[in-house]
Amino acid sequence: MPRINLPDSSSDNDSQNSSEDEIGSESRSQLESSSEIRISIQNSSENKSDYGFFGDATCSICFDAITQENMKITKCKHIFHKDCLKAWTDAKGRDAKCPNCNEEIR
């Protein structure tokens, strides 16, 4: 089988790897900031911004956008529309569990 000799391009690879590291780091940073929405449903006097709400959350019951005015935070720290969660808990009764993690919400 014939052998093919390729030119040494280690300096090209180093600069390419450096560029990929920068791009990877930037992508990770964007992903981390977009995944900072860790909120639940709990109607309390706590400040909703304490949960990291940035306004781009989606209700996992109806899949529409959630705003601070229409959200409810559960004790398991998931967020939903107030009306969606009320309908969910009314339909499930006393045994209502979080649609996301199955923790009790009543």
N, C-alpha and C positions, 0 to 999 in steps of 0.2 A: 504494500500500500504506500503511495507516495506521501511524503511529508510536506506540509506547508509551513513556512516560516513567516510569522507575522512580525511587523516592526514593533519595537518596544514603545508603548504609549502610556507608560505609568504616569507621566506628568499630566496627560490628558485625562486619565482616569481619576487622578487626584482632584482636578478642578471640577470634573463632572460629579464626583462624590460629594464635594463641598457644596455644589449647587443643589444637589438632591437633598442634602442634610438641611439646608436653609429652607427649601420648599417643604420638606417633611415637617420641620419645626413649625413653620407658619401654618400648615394644615392642621397640625395637632393643636396649636393655640386656638385656631378658629373653632375646631371641634369641641375643645374644652369649654370655651365661652358659650357656645350654643347649647351645650348640655348642662348648663348650670341651673336649669329649671328643675328644682327639686321641691315641689310644693305639694301640699295635701289639702284636706278639707276639714276645717274646724272653724266654727263661728265663734271667735273669741275676741278679746280686746287686743290680741297680739297684732303688731304691725305686719301686714302682709308682705312688705318689702323685706322683712327679716328672713323670708323663705327664698329670696333670690328671684322673685317674679320680675321678668323683663318684658312682659307684654306679648310674647310670641308663643305662648302655650296653647295647646289644643285640648279641648275636652275629649276624653277617651270614650264618652258615652255617645255624643252626637258628632264629634270630629270637627266642630266649629271653633274658631278662635275664642280665647278667654281673655276678658279684661278684668282689671282689679275690681271694677264695680259689680261684675256679675259672677264672681268666683266664690267658691267655698272650699275650705281646706280641711281635709280629714285628719284625724289623729295620727294616721300613718303617713301623713305629709304628701298626699296626692291631691291634685286640684281638679275641680269640675265646675260646670255652671251650677249655680244654686238650684235652678229649676230642674236641671237634669238629675242632680243628686237627690233632690226631693222626690222626683218621680221614681227613681231607682229604688230608694228606700221604702217608699209607699208600696211599690209593687212587690218587694221582697219581704216586707213586714218586719217582725221582730228579729228575724235572722239575717237582716241585711248585712252584706259584706262588701268591702271595697271592690269595685270592678277591676282594679289593677292588681292588687296583691292578695285579695281574699281575706283581709283582716276585718274584724268586726268594726262597724262604724256607728253603731248605736250604743 
